[in-house]
């Protein structure tokens, strides 16, 4: 419904009086688009001082004209090629300390993001080594994302049953809530996550233009919308959610005959088909990782992971805690899943009546469900909800607006209580929690960056570091210690000749000294079990007994495995005695890295499992 229809709309009602009228008029005004953009930028502005963080250092290595780590050198458009599926490349990462010894030789995690890559390349051409300016560019894109979301919220309001005044005011509230959503904190504050901002912006603009194309029966606008979707797809896989929104639009908001609906989607279908062909022929996607799953290349694995990942992401957008912690704290998994089940159960009970009454609510529900699916190809994280989260917020705003306007009245005492509790939690809770939680989320990646700095400091800068093999017998993580190598190289500090992660400190590890040069390590449950342990090797890729890995200075033999082929006991035979000054032994103590001495020959030592929840590191 448009503003011009308000006078003849029976649901619009007489204007409200007092402050509610003024607030409603402001939310319903076109100016809310600019206000949403300004709010988003203001809330994320602290990111300007956060510097480079984690994956940003990979980009620095890629763009450095004199690479400090030649094995990582890739062309500018390949900065999102983290693992390329080539055994020699993976071997170089293992030797450098950027991957654990169990990394799958054919590990592939490559993303087709040339538009996002070009954005970063321009950063490095215009202001190299100036992270504040790069963050400023990302914040500008976050403002664009918030503005495009506001535009789409307003356009969708014309399809609703709440009347122009209430519908547009609800759209304005949704736009401001989207801008303040803490789920976007990491995407806005992490330079190398800018792809999500671009993908989301072009997706929302594509759906808004598609809506205009259908309103005006314009083939030219339909082609333009498909083009915007294509740019989004070449920015981020999150734009696949745009395909979901187009499907939801055709199924729930369209009133044309089915044949016309199908024809309206053909330009977008052509663009998506072209992207899919380029994606497949270019070797993009993932293979061999336990955290990233290619739905087309590994359908069985994707389907096995889908229920849990879908539940966590769906519940997150409806008021449940973010699931991001589960990567580092898998011990909380049962609690998070129980909470997700509770939230989804209540949400379903509360929202079904509204879904029956409102086409816009049905659009948001179906759009959210479909847009969450591509996010299930990676470990559960709120930052993948850039597109799906728009629909989840839209669904919540639809419910709250219908309740406050009197368009929806739950039937029955239990329904009223649950509906008011659910709506209140998501309205008042978000209003109270959004800003402080945004501050916390903005610093999430910086916190990990600080831990890497602490671990790096423990390595020291003594002259002998450059000739030593630094062995993390009980590493704090299977992946993040690799940044020690990258950061030290970029900072011009001494880089260990080799950095090796032998076992992960979150699992109990038994160390047995066999002889002067041999150490056997045993991890009950397996060396890689959950979290980032699985980033570089899926549980579906066994390492059978008898496997041998010959690395520089050490040979690893697999002596025992779990039934699924995950190593339980490994023998590490070094070229020198374990007390040789060439070897430097470190272990994680829950906070930083400390010196460790191998046990005497024939002796056994147990390194207890530590937790990032209880420790500071």
C-alpha positions as CSV (number, residue, x, y, z in Angstrom):
1,X,0.0,0.0,0.0
2,X,1.3,3.5,-0.9
3,X,0.9,6.7,1.1
4,X,-1.7,7.9,-1.5
5,X,-3.9,5.0,-0.5
6,X,-4.0,5.9,3.2
7,X,-7.1,8.1,2.8
8,X,-9.2,5.2,1.4
9,X,-7.7,2.5,3.5
10,X,-10.1,1.2,6.2
11,X,-7.2,-0.1,8.3
12,X,-5.3,3.1,8.3
13,X,-7.6,4.6,11.0
14,X,-7.5,8.2,12.3
15,X,-4.2,9.8,13.1
16,X,-2.9,9.0,16.6
17,X,-2.4,11.9,18.9
18,X,0.7,13.2,20.8
19,X,4.2,11.8,20.9
20,X,3.1,8.5,19.4
21,X,1.9,10.3,16.3
22,X,5.1,12.2,15.9
23,X,7.3,9.1,16.4
24,X,5.0,7.2,13.9
25,X,5.2,10.0,11.4
26,X,9.0,10.1,11.7
27,X,9.3,6.4,11.3
28,X,7.0,6.4,8.3
29,X,8.9,9.2,6.5
30,X,11.4,8.7,3.7
31,X,14.0,10.3,5.9
32,X,14.3,7.1,7.9
33,X,16.4,5.7,5.1
34,X,19.2,8.2,5.9
35,X,18.6,7.8,9.6
36,X,19.1,4.1,9.4
37,X,22.4,4.5,7.5
38,X,23.6,7.2,10.0
39,X,22.7,5.0,12.9
40,X,24.5,2.0,11.5
41,X,27.7,4.0,10.8
42,X,27.6,5.6,14.2
43,X,27.2,2.4,16.1
44,X,30.1,0.7,14.2
45,X,32.4,3.8,14.2
46,X,34.6,2.3,16.9
47,X,35.9,-0.1,14.3
48,X,37.9,2.7,12.8
49,X,40.6,2.2,15.4
50,X,40.8,-1.6,15.4
51,X,43.5,-1.9,12.8
52,X,44.2,-5.1,10.8
53,X,42.7,-8.3,12.2
54,X,43.2,-12.0,11.4
55,X,42.2,-12.6,7.8
56,X,43.2,-9.0,7.0
57,X,46.8,-10.2,7.3
58,X,46.3,-12.8,4.6
59,X,45.2,-9.9,2.3
60,X,48.3,-7.9,3.3
61,X,50.5,-10.9,2.3
62,X,48.6,-11.2,-1.0
63,X,49.0,-7.6,-1.9
64,X,52.6,-7.2,-0.8
65,X,54.7,-6.6,-3.9
66,X,57.6,-8.4,-2.2
67,X,55.9,-11.3,-0.4
68,X,57.3,-12.2,3.0
69,X,55.6,-15.6,2.6
70,X,55.9,-16.6,-1.1
71,X,53.8,-19.7,-0.5
72,X,50.8,-17.5,0.1
73,X,51.2,-15.3,-3.0
74,X,48.1,-15.2,-5.1
75,X,46.8,-12.7,-7.8
76,X,44.6,-9.9,-6.4
77,X,41.4,-11.7,-7.5
78,X,42.4,-14.8,-5.6
79,X,42.6,-13.3,-2.1
80,X,39.6,-15.5,-1.1
81,X,41.4,-18.6,-2.2
82,X,42.3,-19.8,1.3
83,X,43.0,-23.4,0.4
84,X,43.3,-24.3,-3.3
85,X,43.0,-28.1,-3.4
86,X,46.6,-28.7,-4.4
87,X,48.7,-31.0,-2.2
88,X,51.9,-29.0,-2.7
89,X,50.1,-25.8,-1.6
90,X,48.7,-27.5,1.5
91,X,52.1,-29.0,2.3
92,X,53.6,-25.5,2.2
93,X,51.0,-24.3,4.6
94,X,51.7,-27.2,7.0
95,X,55.5,-26.6,6.8
96,X,55.0,-22.9,7.5
97,X,52.8,-23.5,10.5
98,X,49.7,-22.1,8.9
99,X,47.9,-25.5,9.0
100,X,48.1,-28.5,11.4
101,X,49.7,-31.7,10.3
102,X,46.4,-33.4,9.8
103,X,45.2,-30.9,7.1
104,X,43.7,-32.7,4.1
105,X,46.3,-32.5,1.2
106,X,43.4,-31.7,-1.2
107,X,41.7,-29.2,1.1
108,X,39.8,-26.6,-0.9
109,X,38.1,-23.5,0.4
110,X,37.8,-20.9,-2.5
111,X,35.2,-18.2,-2.9
112,X,34.2,-16.5,-6.1
113,X,34.2,-12.9,-4.9
114,X,35.9,-10.7,-7.6
115,X,33.8,-7.6,-6.8
116,X,34.8,-7.8,-3.1
117,X,38.4,-8.6,-4.1
118,X,38.5,-5.5,-6.3
119,X,37.3,-3.4,-3.4
120,X,40.2,-4.6,-1.3
121,X,42.7,-4.2,-4.2
122,X,41.6,-0.6,-4.6
123,X,42.2,-0.1,-0.9
124,X,45.8,-1.3,-1.3
125,X,46.4,0.8,-4.4
126,X,45.0,4.0,-2.8
127,X,46.0,3.7,0.9
128,X,48.2,0.7,1.5
129,X,48.9,-0.1,5.2
130,X,46.2,2.4,6.3
131,X,43.7,0.2,8.2
132,X,41.7,3.2,9.4
133,X,40.9,4.3,5.9
134,X,40.0,0.7,4.9
135,X,37.7,0.5,7.9
136,X,36.1,3.8,6.8
137,X,35.3,2.3,3.4
138,X,33.7,-0.7,5.1
139,X,31.6,1.6,7.3
140,X,30.5,3.5,4.3
141,X,29.3,0.1,2.8
142,X,27.6,-0.7,6.1
143,X,25.7,2.6,5.8
144,X,24.7,1.6,2.2
145,X,23.6,-1.8,3.5
146,X,21.4,-0.2,6.1
147,X,20.0,2.3,3.6
148,X,19.2,-0.4,1.1
149,X,17.5,-2.5,3.8
150,X,15.4,0.5,4.8
151,X,14.3,1.1,1.1
152,X,13.2,-2.5,0.8
153,X,11.3,-2.5,4.1
154,X,9.4,0.5,2.9
155,X,8.6,-1.0,-0.4
156,X,7.4,-4.2,1.1
157,X,5.0,-2.2,3.3
158,X,2.7,-1.5,0.4
159,X,1.9,-5.3,0.2
160,X,0.8,-5.4,3.8
161,X,-2.6,-5.3,5.6
162,X,-1.7,-2.8,8.3
163,X,-2.5,0.3,6.4
164,X,0.0,2.9,5.0
165,X,0.6,4.7,8.3
166,X,1.2,1.7,10.4
167,X,2.9,-0.3,7.7
168,X,5.4,2.5,6.9
169,X,6.1,3.2,10.5
170,X,6.7,-0.5,11.1
171,X,9.1,-0.5,8.1
172,X,11.0,2.4,9.6
173,X,11.3,0.6,12.9
174,X,12.5,-2.5,11.1
175,X,15.1,-0.4,9.3
176,X,16.5,1.1,12.5
177,X,16.5,-2.3,14.2
178,X,18.4,-3.8,11.2
179,X,21.0,-1.0,11.5
180,X,21.5,-1.6,15.2
181,X,21.5,-5.4,14.9
182,X,24.7,-6.7,16.7
183,X,24.8,-9.6,14.3
184,X,26.3,-7.2,11.8
185,X,29.1,-6.1,14.1
186,X,31.7,-8.5,12.9
187,X,30.8,-7.9,9.2
188,X,31.1,-4.2,9.6
189,X,34.2,-4.2,11.8
190,X,36.3,-6.7,10.0
191,X,37.9,-5.4,6.8
192,X,38.2,-8.8,5.2
193,X,34.4,-9.4,5.8
194,X,33.4,-6.5,3.6
195,X,32.2,-9.0,1.1
196,X,29.1,-9.5,3.2
197,X,28.3,-5.8,3.2
198,X,28.6,-5.7,-0.6
199,X,26.6,-8.9,-1.1
200,X,23.8,-7.7,1.2
201,X,23.6,-4.2,-0.3
202,X,23.3,-5.4,-3.9
203,X,20.8,-8.1,-2.9
204,X,18.4,-5.7,-1.2
205,X,18.7,-3.3,-4.1
206,X,18.0,-6.1,-6.5
207,X,14.8,-7.2,-4.6
208,X,13.6,-3.6,-4.3
209,X,14.1,-3.0,-8.1
210,X,12.4,-6.3,-8.8
211,X,9.4,-5.1,-6.8
212,X,9.3,-1.9,-8.9
213,X,9.6,-4.0,-12.1
214,X,6.6,-6.0,-11.1
215,X,4.6,-2.9,-10.1
216,X,5.3,-1.2,-13.4
217,X,5.4,-4.3,-15.6
218,X,8.9,-3.2,-16.8
219,X,11.2,-5.8,-18.4
220,X,14.0,-3.3,-18.3
221,X,13.8,-2.9,-14.6
222,X,13.6,-6.7,-14.2
223,X,16.9,-7.0,-16.2
224,X,18.4,-4.3,-14.0
225,X,17.4,-6.2,-10.9
226,X,18.9,-9.4,-12.2
227,X,22.1,-7.5,-12.9
228,X,22.3,-6.2,-9.3
229,X,21.8,-9.7,-8.0
230,X,24.7,-10.8,-10.2
231,X,27.0,-8.2,-8.7
232,X,25.9,-9.3,-5.3
233,X,26.7,-13.0,-6.1
234,X,30.2,-11.9,-7.3
235,X,30.6,-10.1,-4.0
236,X,29.5,-12.8,-1.5
237,X,27.8,-16.2,-1.4
238,X,25.4,-14.5,1.0
239,X,23.7,-13.0,-2.1
240,X,22.4,-16.5,-2.8
241,X,19.9,-15.4,-0.2
242,X,18.6,-13.0,-2.8
243,X,17.5,-15.9,-4.9
244,X,15.5,-17.1,-1.8
245,X,13.9,-13.7,-1.5
246,X,12.9,-13.7,-5.2
247,X,11.3,-17.1,-4.8
248,X,9.5,-16.0,-1.7
249,X,8.3,-12.9,-3.5
250,X,6.8,-14.9,-6.3
251,X,5.2,-17.3,-4.0
252,X,3.7,-15.0,-1.4
253,X,3.5,-11.4,-2.7
254,X,2.7,-11.8,-6.4
255,X,-0.9,-11.8,-7.5
256,X,-0.3,-12.5,-11.2
257,X,-1.0,-15.9,-12.8
258,X,1.7,-18.5,-12.2
259,X,3.0,-18.3,-15.7
260,X,3.7,-14.6,-15.3
261,X,5.4,-15.2,-12.0
262,X,7.7,-17.7,-13.5
263,X,8.5,-15.4,-16.5
264,X,9.3,-12.6,-14.1
265,X,12.1,-14.6,-12.6
266,X,13.8,-15.6,-15.8
267,X,16.3,-12.8,-15.9
268,X,17.4,-13.6,-12.4
269,X,17.5,-17.3,-13.2
270,X,19.8,-16.7,-16.1
271,X,22.2,-14.7,-14.0
272,X,22.2,-17.3,-11.2
273,X,22.8,-20.0,-13.8
274,X,25.7,-18.2,-15.2
275,X,27.2,-17.6,-11.8
276,X,26.7,-21.3,-10.9
277,X,28.5,-22.4,-14.1
278,X,31.4,-20.0,-13.4
279,X,31.5,-21.2,-9.8
280,X,31.7,-24.9,-10.8
281,X,34.1,-24.5,-13.8
282,X,36.4,-22.3,-11.8
283,X,36.8,-24.9,-9.0
284,X,35.2,-22.6,-6.3
285,X,33.5,-23.9,-3.2
286,X,34.9,-26.2,-0.5
287,X,36.0,-29.8,-0.2
288,X,37.8,-31.6,2.7
289,X,36.8,-29.1,5.4
290,X,34.7,-30.0,8.4
291,X,33.5,-26.4,8.9
292,X,32.8,-25.4,5.2
293,X,30.6,-27.8,3.2
294,X,29.7,-27.5,-0.5
295,X,26.0,-28.4,-0.7
296,X,26.4,-29.6,-4.3
297,X,29.8,-31.2,-4.0
298,X,29.1,-32.9,-0.6
299,X,25.3,-33.2,-0.4
300,X,25.3,-36.0,2.2
301,X,27.5,-34.1,4.6
302,X,25.5,-30.9,4.1
303,X,22.2,-32.6,4.8
304,X,23.7,-34.3,7.9
305,X,24.8,-30.9,9.3
306,X,21.7,-29.0,8.1
307,X,19.2,-29.6,11.0
308,X,21.6,-28.3,13.7
309,X,22.9,-25.4,11.8
310,X,19.5,-24.4,10.5
311,X,18.0,-24.5,14.0
312,X,20.8,-22.4,15.5
313,X,20.6,-19.7,12.8
314,X,16.8,-19.6,12.7
315,X,16.6,-19.2,16.5
316,X,19.3,-16.5,16.5
317,X,17.3,-14.2,14.4
318,X,14.2,-14.7,16.6
319,X,15.9,-13.8,19.9
320,X,18.2,-16.7,20.8
321,X,21.9,-16.1,21.7
322,X,24.5,-16.0,18.9
323,X,26.0,-19.4,18.1
324,X,29.4,-18.0,17.3
325,X,30.8,-19.1,20.6
326,X,30.3,-22.8,19.8
327,X,33.4,-22.9,17.5
328,X,35.7,-22.1,20.5
329,X,33.4,-23.6,23.2
330,X,31.8,-26.8,21.8
331,X,31.0,-27.8,25.4
332,X,28.1,-25.4,25.3
333,X,26.5,-27.1,22.2
334,X,23.8,-28.9,24.2
335,X,22.7,-25.7,26.0
336,X,22.5,-23.7,22.7
337,X,20.5,-26.4,20.9
338,X,18.0,-26.7,23.8
339,X,17.6,-23.0,23.8
340,X,17.2,-22.9,20.0
341,X,14.5,-25.6,20.2
342,X,12.6,-23.6,22.9
343,X,12.8,-20.3,20.9
344,X,11.7,-21.9,17.7
345,X,8.8,-23.8,19.4
346,X,7.5,-20.6,21.0
347,X,8.0,-18.6,17.8
348,X,6.1,-21.1,15.7
349,X,3.2,-21.1,18.1
350,X,3.1,-17.3,18.3
351,X,3.6,-16.5,14.6
352,X,1.3,-19.0,12.9
353,X,-1.8,-16.9,13.3
354,X,0.0,-13.8,11.8
355,X,1.3,-15.9,8.9
356,X,-2.2,-17.0,8.1
357,X,-3.4,-13.3,8.0
358,X,-0.5,-11.5,6.3
359,X,1.2,-11.9,2.9
360,X,4.1,-9.8,4.1
361,X,4.6,-12.1,7.1
362,X,4.5,-15.1,4.9
363,X,7.1,-13.5,2.6
364,X,9.4,-12.8,5.5
365,X,9.0,-16.3,7.0
366,X,9.6,-18.1,3.7
367,X,12.4,-15.7,2.7
368,X,14.2,-16.3,6.0
369,X,13.8,-20.0,5.9
370,X,15.2,-20.2,2.3
371,X,17.9,-17.6,2.9
372,X,19.2,-19.4,5.9
373,X,20.0,-22.5,3.8
374,X,23.2,-21.2,2.1
375,X,24.4,-20.0,5.5
376,X,24.2,-23.6,6.7
377,X,27.2,-24.5,4.4
378,X,29.5,-23.0,7.0
379,X,29.8,-23.2,10.8
380,X,26.9,-21.4,12.6
381,X,27.6,-17.7,13.0
382,X,25.3,-14.7,13.3
383,X,27.4,-12.9,10.6
384,X,25.9,-15.1,7.9
385,X,22.4,-13.6,8.6
386,X,22.9,-10.4,6.7
387,X,20.1,-11.3,4.2
388,X,18.1,-13.9,6.2
389,X,18.2,-11.6,9.3
390,X,16.4,-8.9,7.3
391,X,13.5,-11.3,6.9
392,X,13.6,-12.5,10.5
393,X,13.5,-8.9,11.7
394,X,10.7,-8.2,9.2
395,X,8.7,-11.0,10.7
396,X,9.1,-9.7,14.2
397,X,8.2,-6.2,13.2
398,X,5.1,-7.4,11.4
399,X,4.0,-9.2,14.6
400,X,4.7,-6.3,16.9
401,X,3.1,-3.7,14.6
402,X,0.0,-5.9,14.3
403,X,-0.2,-6.2,18.1
404,X,0.2,-2.5,18.8
405,X,-2.2,-1.5,16.1
406,X,-4.9,-3.9,17.1
407,X,-4.8,-5.8,13.8
408,X,-3.8,-9.0,15.6
409,X,-5.2,-10.2,19.0
410,X,-4.1,-13.6,20.2
411,X,-6.9,-15.9,21.1
412,X,-6.7,-17.5,24.5
413,X,-4.9,-16.8,27.7
414,X,-1.8,-18.9,26.9
415,X,-1.5,-17.5,23.4
416,X,-1.7,-13.9,24.7
417,X,0.9,-14.5,27.4
418,X,3.3,-16.3,25.0
419,X,2.8,-13.7,22.3
420,X,3.4,-10.7,24.6
421,X,6.4,-12.4,26.2
422,X,7.9,-13.2,22.8
423,X,7.2,-9.8,21.3
424,X,8.4,-8.0,24.4
425,X,11.6,-10.0,24.5
426,X,12.4,-9.1,20.9
427,X,11.3,-5.5,21.1
428,X,12.4,-4.3,24.6
429,X,15.2,-6.8,24.8
430,X,16.7,-5.8,21.5
431,X,16.3,-2.1,22.3
432,X,18.1,-2.5,25.7
433,X,20.8,-5.0,24.6
434,X,21.5,-3.9,21.0
435,X,24.0,-1.1,21.7
436,X,26.1,-2.7,24.5
437,X,26.1,-6.0,22.6
438,X,27.2,-4.3,19.4
439,X,30.2,-2.9,21.3
440,X,31.1,-6.4,22.4
441,X,30.6,-7.9,19.0
442,X,32.7,-5.2,17.4
443,X,35.6,-6.3,19.5
444,X,35.1,-10.0,19.0
445,X,37.7,-10.4,16.3
446,X,40.0,-7.9,18.0
447,X,39.9,-10.1,21.1
448,X,41.2,-13.1,19.1
449,X,43.8,-10.8,17.5
450,X,45.0,-9.8,21.0
451,X,45.4,-13.5,21.9
452,X,47.5,-14.1,18.8
453,X,49.7,-11.2,19.8
454,X,50.1,-12.7,23.3
455,X,51.0,-16.1,21.9
456,X,53.5,-14.4,19.5
457,X,55.1,-12.5,22.4
458,X,55.7,-15.8,24.1
459,X,57.8,-17.0,21.1
460,X,60.1,-14.1,21.8
461,X,62.6,-12.4,19.5
462,X,65.9,-14.1,20.5
463,X,68.3,-14.6,17.5
464,X,67.9,-18.4,17.7
465,X,64.2,-18.2,17.0
466,X,64.8,-17.9,13.3
467,X,66.5,-21.3,13.3
468,X,64.2,-23.1,15.7
469,X,61.3,-25.5,15.1
470,X,58.7,-24.2,17.6
471,X,56.5,-27.1,18.6
472,X,53.1,-26.4,20.2
473,X,52.6,-29.7,22.0
474,X,49.3,-28.4,23.4
475,X,48.2,-25.5,21.1
476,X,45.4,-23.2,22.1
477,X,43.7,-23.8,18.7
478,X,44.2,-25.7,15.5
479,X,44.1,-22.6,13.3
480,X,44.6,-19.3,14.9
481,X,48.3,-19.9,16.0
482,X,49.2,-19.9,12.3
483,X,48.7,-16.1,12.4
484,X,51.8,-15.9,14.6
485,X,53.8,-16.7,11.5
486,X,52.0,-14.2,9.2
487,X,52.1,-11.4,11.7
488,X,55.7,-11.8,12.7
489,X,56.7,-11.9,9.0
490,X,54.7,-8.7,8.2
491,X,56.1,-7.0,11.3
492,X,59.7,-7.8,10.3
493,X,60.2,-9.9,13.4
494,X,62.1,-13.2,13.5
495,X,59.9,-16.0,12.1
496,X,60.5,-19.5,13.5
497,X,62.1,-21.9,10.9
498,X,59.0,-24.1,11.5
499,X,55.9,-23.7,13.7
500,X,54.0,-27.0,14.3
501,X,50.8,-27.6,16.2
502,X,51.0,-31.2,17.4
503,X,47.8,-31.4,19.5
504,X,45.1,-29.0,20.6
505,X,44.9,-27.9,24.2
506,X,41.1,-28.2,24.5
507,X,41.6,-32.0,24.4
508,X,43.4,-34.1,27.1
509,X,46.7,-35.2,25.6
510,X,49.0,-38.0,26.8
511,X,52.7,-37.7,25.9
512,X,55.0,-40.7,26.2
513,X,58.8,-40.5,25.6
514,X,59.8,-43.6,23.5
515,X,63.5,-42.8,23.0
516,X,65.8,-39.9,22.6
517,X,64.2,-38.7,19.4
518,X,60.7,-40.1,19.6
519,X,57.5,-38.9,21.3
520,X,54.2,-40.5,21.2
521,X,51.0,-38.4,21.6
522,X,47.6,-39.8,22.4
523,X,44.4,-37.8,22.4
524,X,41.3,-39.7,23.6
525,X,38.5,-39.0,21.2
526,X,40.9,-38.0,18.4
527,X,43.2,-35.2,17.5
528,X,40.5,-33.3,15.7
529,X,37.0,-33.5,17.1
530,X,35.1,-30.2,16.8
531,X,35.4,-26.5,16.3
532,X,38.4,-25.2,14.4
533,X,40.0,-28.7,14.7
534,X,37.8,-29.5,11.7
535,X,38.5,-26.5,9.6
536,X,41.2,-28.3,7.6
537,X,40.0,-31.9,7.7
538,X,36.5,-33.3,7.7
539,X,35.6,-36.3,9.8
540,X,34.6,-37.9,6.5
541,X,38.3,-37.9,5.3
542,X,40.0,-40.7,7.4
543,X,43.7,-40.9,8.2
544,X,44.0,-44.7,8.6
545,X,46.5,-46.6,10.7
546,X,49.8,-46.9,9.0
547,X,49.6,-43.4,7.4
548,X,52.9,-41.6,7.4
549,X,53.5,-37.8,7.1
550,X,57.1,-36.9,6.4
551,X,57.7,-33.2,7.3
552,X,60.8,-31.2,7.6
553,X,62.6,-32.4,10.7
554,X,59.9,-34.9,11.8
555,X,58.0,-38.0,10.6
556,X,54.6,-38.7,12.0
557,X,53.2,-42.2,12.0
558,X,49.5,-42.9,12.7
559,X,49.4,-45.8,15.3
560,X,45.7,-45.9,16.2
561,X,42.5,-44.2,15.1
562,X,38.8,-43.9,16.0
563,X,36.3,-46.1,14.0
564,X,35.9,-43.0,11.7
565,X,39.6,-42.9,11.0
566,X,40.5,-39.9,13.2
567,X,44.0,-40.4,14.6
568,X,44.1,-41.3,18.3
569,X,47.8,-42.1,18.8
570,X,50.6,-40.6,16.7
571,X,54.4,-41.3,16.9
572,X,56.6,-38.3,16.1
573,X,60.2,-39.2,15.3
574,X,62.5,-36.2,15.1
575,X,65.8,-35.8,13.2
576,X,67.4,-34.6,16.4
577,X,67.1,-35.4,20.1
578,X,64.1,-33.8,21.8
579,X,66.4,-31.7,24.0
580,X,68.2,-30.2,21.0
581,X,68.3,-26.4,21.0
582,X,67.0,-26.7,17.5
583,X,63.6,-27.7,19.0
584,X,61.6,-25.2,21.2
585,X,58.7,-26.8,23.1
586,X,55.7,-24.7,24.1
587,X,52.2,-25.5,25.5
588,X,49.1,-23.5,26.2
589,X,48.4,-22.8,29.9
590,X,44.9,-21.4,29.3
591,X,46.2,-17.9,28.8
592,X,49.5,-17.8,26.9
593,X,52.2,-20.1,25.7
594,X,54.7,-21.4,28.2
595,X,57.8,-23.5,28.0
596,X,57.4,-27.3,28.2
597,X,60.0,-30.0,28.6
598,X,59.5,-33.5,27.1
599,X,59.4,-36.3,29.7
600,X,62.3,-38.6,30.3
601,X,62.6,-41.7,28.2
602,X,60.0,-44.2,29.2
603,X,58.0,-41.6,31.2
604,X,54.4,-40.4,30.5
605,X,52.9,-37.0,31.1
606,X,49.2,-36.0,30.8
607,X,48.4,-32.5,29.6
608,X,44.8,-31.8,30.8
609,X,42.1,-30.4,28.6
610,X,41.8,-26.6,28.9
611,X,38.9,-24.4,28.0
612,X,38.7,-20.9,26.4
613,X,35.7,-20.4,28.7
614,X,37.7,-20.7,31.9
615,X,41.0,-19.5,30.6
616,X,41.9,-16.1,29.3
617,X,43.6,-17.2,26.1
